[in-house]
């Protein structure tokens, strides 16, 4: 078999000392972990981001007042589209990077700059660890402050 025929058939001819020519079969194209492509949906990154942001002390809620109100109603409707965990989170996901926008409500008395820094650190760590994507920016809009004597804006459930 000529070199060209050997190459086309996917086999290499190998000379080993003390033996006649042996043939080894070449399979695949590299390590199994590198074959194929992985895509991560925006919603996956949004859920990871929402969970990581809520874990930070001083974050009372996610989203603006209106989105929280509508979200609370939507959560009670069967088949509601967006999960409560992603409320106040928007992700733009590329092949290797992601950018995140968050709306948060902080508790009265906490340092907003400290809470924002902690949210950024927690979100970046969680998203990069779980997805392997590089987080290029985390934009945070503080939409409200939860006062100690304020009640939550979510409507009362009809059934107890």
N, C-alpha and C positions, 0 to 999 in steps of 0.2 A: 504494500500500500504506500503511495507517495505521501509526502508531507501535506500536500493540499487535500488529498482524500482523507487523511487522518484528521486534519483540522475540521473539515466539513462534517465528518461523522461524529464529532464531539469526543474523539478519543485521542490520546497522546501516546506515542511510542516512547518508552523509557528504556534506556540501557542501564542495566545494573551489573556490577562486577560479578563475574563467575556464573552468570545465567544467560539464557537466551533472551532476546527482546521480550519484555512483558508489556502488556497494555493495561492502562488504567483509564477508567471512565471518569470524565469531568462532568460534574452535575452542578446546576444552579449558578448563581452569579454572586458569590460572596457569602458572608455569614448569614444564617437564617434570620437574624434580627434586623437585617438591613434590606430584606426583600419586601417590596410593597410600600404602601404609603398610608399614613395615619392622618386623618383630618379630625379636628375638634370643632364642634358646633359652638356658635356664639353663646347659646343657652347653657352649655356645660360650664364655660368660663364664668358666665353670670351667676350660676348657682354657687360655684366655688367662692367667687368674690363676695356674694351676699352672706354666705356662712362665715367667712373669715372676718368681714367687717362687723357683723353682729357680735362676734366673740370679744370685741374690744370694749373695755370698761369705759363708760361715758357715752356710748352710742345707745340712744333710747330707741330709735326706729330708723327705718330706711324709707326714702321717698319724700316727696313734698306732701303737704297736707291733703291736697285734692287726690293725689295718686294713692295715698294711704286709705282715704275714705272709699274711693272707687274700688281699690284693691280688696278692702275688707268685704264689700258687697260681692265682688266677683268671686272671692274665695268661697262664699256661701252658696254660689250657684253651681249646680252640677255641670261639669264640663267647662268650667272657667278656664280661660286660656293660659294666663301667666301665673306661675307659682308665687306664693307670698315671699319666698326666699329671694327671688330676683327683683322684687319691687325696689325701685330706686337705683338699679344697676343697668348700665348699658356697656356692652363689650363689642369691640371691633377686633376680629381675629383674622390674622393673615397666616401665611405658611409657617413662619417662625416667630412672629411677634404678636403682641396684643396691646391695645390701649383701652383703658377703663374710665368710665365716668360714673360717679356715685353721688347720690343725694342722701344726706343723713340728717337726723335730728339728734342733737346732743342734749344731755341732761344739764340743767341749770347748775352753775357752780364749778364745772370742770373747765380746764383750759382747752379752748377750741383748737389751738395750734398743736397742743400735745396729743389730743384725741386724733386729729387729722394725721399727724406723723405716725402714731401707733396703728391707725387704720391702714395707711400706705404700707408700712412695714409688714403687717400681718397679711394683707392681701397679696403683696408681691411674693412673699415667702410661700404662701399656700398655692397660688396659681403657678408659679415657676416649678415648685416641687411636684405638683400633681400633673401638670400638662407638658412641662419641658419648654413651654413658650417663654420668650423673653418679654417681660412687662416693660414697655417703653415709657408709659406714663399712667398715673392714677390721678385723675382730676376729681376733687371733692368739692361739692357745693353743700354748705350747711344751710338747710332750708328753714330750720326752726330750732327753738330751745324749749325743752320740756320743763315747765315750772313745777315745783313740788305740789302745788295745790290744783294743778290742771288735771282734768280727766282726759283720758285717751279719746281721740276722735272717732274711734271705731264704733259703729252702731251696736246696740244691744242685740244679742241673738234672740230670735223669736221663740225658740224652744230651749227650755232649761233642763 
